[in-house]
Amino acid sequence: MNKFVEKLSVEFCKDINEVEMSLLMIYSDIKYQQIKGFGGAFTEASAYNFYQMNLEKRQEILEAYFGSSGLNYGVGRTHIGSCDFSFGNYNYAPTEDLSLSNFSIDCDKKLLIPLIKDCQSYANKKLTLMGSPWSPPAWMKTNAHVLRGGKLKPECYQVFADYLIKYIQAYQAQGITLDLISLQNEPKAVQKWESCIYTAEEEQLFIRDYLYPSLVKANLTAVKIVIWDHNKERAFERARLILADPLVYQAVYGIGVHWYSGDHFENLRLCKEFFPDKELIFTEGCVELSVGSPTNAGGNELVEVSQSPWEFGEKYAYDIIGNINAGLSTYIDWNLLLDVEGGPNHVGNFCSAPIICDYQHQQIIYQPSYYFIGHLSKYVAVGSYRVAHSSFTNKLNVSSFITPNNEVVVVVLNSSEDDIALNLKDVLSDQIAALTISQKSITTLIYPQ
């Protein structure tokens, strides 16, 4: 497998002959959204795998994700209470108490908080962190259980808002600042793991009358609200309903999306068209390995977790490029680290991850997705802008950027079985270069403007 292989530079020349055919046109003066960053999820499973590795391997992982020679991550997401990638069900107020007098995040202090702090310290910068609950405590829910859906009881709306405020404050006391928060992970999915259902009207009501006022009261309005946090297929439908309320519109920072129901790039374009001041944030996605999972069309369960096929990586790049071209500004992958089974996961919902830890043999095994993500995250710096391009073929998936250092970055995915020759035309400088994009490859082209 070729990894990050730097090849010889391609020579530009003046386009005096006005070359036609096979053109990839780059318009670096036509800017769209600003890129806010790339990252992955801090889960209990990731933390467990991290601390099963020896100190030398942990340093390698930190550099691989947060170092200048690695993916240069600057964003993360974590679960508020347990999720399926935890060792079991837990929350911070397990017994009914409207005053939340026994609220405690002690369960996060063993693994999850140390991982976040270690990563933030190594990155030597403030990581943008998002928190998402998978379920309120069971006593706040109509089904009296954190699993299998159920709803937040209307009489518990305020106490759950208080619960989220206490979480933010407790993490602040540990030196971890939360920047983004969603009301619920996947609010339309009844899962065998932690889950809770909200209609658009319920999400709107909770934000307007409970969550946002509670953030204001606690002087925590720097923590921005992200709605939906579920699949792209209903992102625009849901956002249009929630954001119809002017007060909610003002309170909401962005729209979170997952990839488990297909491309739906058009829905992201609609979100950006109708709500141009709202950030589009990819908050979760992975290749699932369990039989019957949405991203397993058949056969993923037969894949050796530590030896993911090239196509898993292609799926990542195809989706990231499509999302960014539709207006996405932030990309957060799912688990940073999993083991050779694709876990731990307390309900057996095993998945792939960019880095697999074989802690029995103290081996770090990089998967194709790691390199495909890196072709964007390593080179598209925070503060870059997506810029316009036009391609002669749909066999190539392309996204183009201008960085804060005034470099043009063009990412080209060729998933086909054929090498594809093209003429790269930088319109602003009237320069052109001939090159070939190899079959089954991803290529990042960088040149000064």
Secondary structure, 3 states (H helix, E strand, C coil): CCCCCCCCCCCCEECCCCCCCCEEEEEEEEEEEECCEEEEEECHHHHHHHHHCCHHHHHHHHHHHHCCCCCCCCEEEEEECCCCCCCCCCCCCCCCCCCCCCCCCHHHCCCHHHHHHHHHHHHCCCCEEEEEECCCCHHHECCCCCECCCCECHHHHHHHHHHHHHHHHHHHHCCCCCCEEECCCCCCCCCCCECCCCCHHHHHHHHHHHHHHHHHHCCCCCCEEEEEEEEHHHHHHHHHHHCCCHHHHHHEEEEEEECCCCCCHHHHHHHHHHCCCCEEEEEECCCECCCCCCCCCCCHHHCCHHHCCHHHHHHHHHHHHHHHHCCEEEEEEEECEEECCCCCCCCCCCECCCEEEECCCCEEEECHHHHHHHHHHCCCCCCCEEEEEEECCCCEEEEEEECCCCEEEEEEEECCCCCEEEEEEECCCCEEEEEEECCCEEEEEEEEC
